[in-house]
């Protein structure tokens, strides 16, 4: 084997290893983020962790902040419930407009992306999920 071929082979192995490592780190990062966001206390946990890291909270402070975050989440959910049907309609209209400008192949991938995110959004806003593949029932907006 010539010296250049050996150098090329070593470089190819190095580049392949680097790319595999980068993809693995990226996918692991995404999986960890989804796990945190899917947990009931995901956002509160992130908030408390950051505050604890930056402010060195005591155990009592952590518990009080966790309780306050839980109350804020409950209140946010309660406040958002009345407007969620209208927000869902806006997002569904946006989804329809986006699909209209995509190619057939892009539509398939876009629909897959939307369906992957839907369970997370359903849990986030504490609304019942739509049956798989079913479109949401349009909600009339005021004035229509």
C-alpha positions as CSV (number, residue, x, y, z in Angstrom):
1,X,0.0,0.0,0.0
2,X,1.4,3.4,-0.9
3,X,1.9,6.0,1.8
4,X,-0.8,8.2,0.3
5,X,-3.3,5.4,0.3
6,X,-2.6,4.6,3.9
7,X,-3.0,8.3,4.8
8,X,-6.2,8.5,2.9
9,X,-7.5,5.3,4.7
10,X,-6.6,6.7,8.1
11,X,-8.2,10.0,7.3
12,X,-11.4,8.3,6.1
13,X,-11.6,6.2,9.3
14,X,-11.0,9.4,11.4
15,X,-13.7,11.3,9.5
16,X,-16.2,8.4,9.7
17,X,-15.6,8.1,13.5
18,X,-16.0,11.8,13.9
19,X,-19.3,11.8,12.0
20,X,-20.6,8.8,13.9
21,X,-19.8,10.4,17.2
22,X,-21.4,13.7,16.2
23,X,-24.6,11.9,15.1
24,X,-24.7,9.8,18.3
25,X,-24.2,12.9,20.5
26,X,-27.0,14.8,18.6
27,X,-29.5,11.9,18.8
28,X,-28.7,11.4,22.5
29,X,-29.2,15.1,23.1
30,X,-32.6,15.0,21.4
31,X,-33.7,11.9,23.3
32,X,-32.7,13.4,26.6
33,X,-34.6,16.6,25.8
34,X,-37.7,14.7,24.8
35,X,-37.5,12.6,28.0
36,X,-37.2,15.8,30.1
37,X,-40.0,17.6,28.3
38,X,-42.3,14.5,28.4
39,X,-41.9,14.1,32.2
40,X,-44.7,15.8,34.2
41,X,-42.2,18.0,36.1
42,X,-39.9,18.6,33.0
43,X,-39.9,22.4,32.9
44,X,-40.1,22.8,36.6
45,X,-37.1,20.4,37.0
46,X,-35.1,22.4,34.4
47,X,-35.9,25.7,36.2
48,X,-35.0,24.3,39.6
49,X,-31.8,22.8,38.3
50,X,-30.7,26.0,36.6
51,X,-31.5,28.1,39.7
52,X,-29.7,25.6,42.0
53,X,-26.7,25.5,39.7
54,X,-26.5,29.3,39.6
55,X,-27.7,30.3,43.1
56,X,-26.8,27.2,45.2
57,X,-30.3,26.7,46.6
58,X,-30.9,25.0,49.9
59,X,-33.2,22.0,50.0
60,X,-36.0,24.1,51.5
61,X,-35.6,26.7,48.7
62,X,-35.7,23.9,46.1
63,X,-38.9,22.5,47.5
64,X,-40.6,25.9,47.6
65,X,-39.6,26.7,44.1
66,X,-40.8,23.3,42.9
67,X,-44.1,23.9,44.6
68,X,-44.4,27.4,43.1
69,X,-43.6,26.0,39.6
70,X,-46.3,23.3,40.0
71,X,-48.8,26.0,41.0
72,X,-47.8,28.1,38.0
73,X,-48.2,25.1,35.7
74,X,-51.7,24.4,37.0
75,X,-52.7,28.0,36.7
76,X,-51.2,28.3,33.2
77,X,-53.1,25.2,32.2
78,X,-56.3,26.6,33.7
79,X,-55.9,30.0,31.9
80,X,-55.0,28.4,28.6
81,X,-57.9,25.9,28.4
82,X,-60.5,28.4,27.2
83,X,-58.3,29.7,24.3
84,X,-56.8,26.3,23.3
85,X,-59.5,25.5,20.8
86,X,-58.9,28.8,19.0
87,X,-55.1,28.3,19.1
88,X,-55.5,24.7,17.8
89,X,-57.5,26.1,14.9
90,X,-54.9,28.7,14.1
91,X,-52.1,26.0,14.1
92,X,-54.2,23.6,12.0
93,X,-54.8,26.4,9.5
94,X,-51.1,27.1,9.4
95,X,-50.4,23.4,8.9
96,X,-52.8,23.3,6.0
97,X,-51.2,26.4,4.4
98,X,-47.7,24.9,4.8
99,X,-48.8,21.6,3.3
100,X,-50.2,23.5,0.3
101,X,-46.8,24.8,-0.7
102,X,-44.9,21.4,-0.3
103,X,-44.2,18.7,-2.8
104,X,-45.8,15.3,-2.3
105,X,-42.6,13.9,-0.8
106,X,-42.3,16.9,1.5
107,X,-45.9,16.5,2.6
108,X,-45.3,12.9,3.7
109,X,-42.3,14.0,5.7
110,X,-44.1,17.0,7.1
111,X,-47.1,14.9,8.2
112,X,-44.7,12.5,9.9
113,X,-43.1,15.5,11.7
114,X,-46.5,16.8,12.8
115,X,-47.6,13.4,14.1
116,X,-44.4,12.9,16.0
117,X,-44.8,16.2,17.8
118,X,-48.6,15.9,18.4
119,X,-48.4,13.7,21.5
120,X,-45.9,16.1,23.2
121,X,-48.2,19.1,22.4
122,X,-51.2,17.2,23.7
123,X,-49.5,16.5,27.0
124,X,-48.1,20.0,27.2
125,X,-51.5,21.6,27.0
126,X,-53.3,18.8,28.8
127,X,-55.8,18.2,26.1
128,X,-57.0,14.8,24.9
129,X,-55.2,13.6,21.8
130,X,-56.9,13.1,18.5
131,X,-57.2,9.6,17.2
132,X,-54.3,8.5,15.1
133,X,-54.6,10.0,11.6
134,X,-57.9,11.9,12.4
135,X,-58.1,15.6,11.8
136,X,-59.3,17.7,14.7
137,X,-62.9,18.9,14.5
138,X,-62.9,22.5,13.5
139,X,-63.8,24.9,16.3
140,X,-65.9,27.9,15.2
141,X,-64.3,31.2,16.0
142,X,-66.2,34.1,17.4
143,X,-68.0,35.9,14.5
144,X,-68.2,32.8,12.2
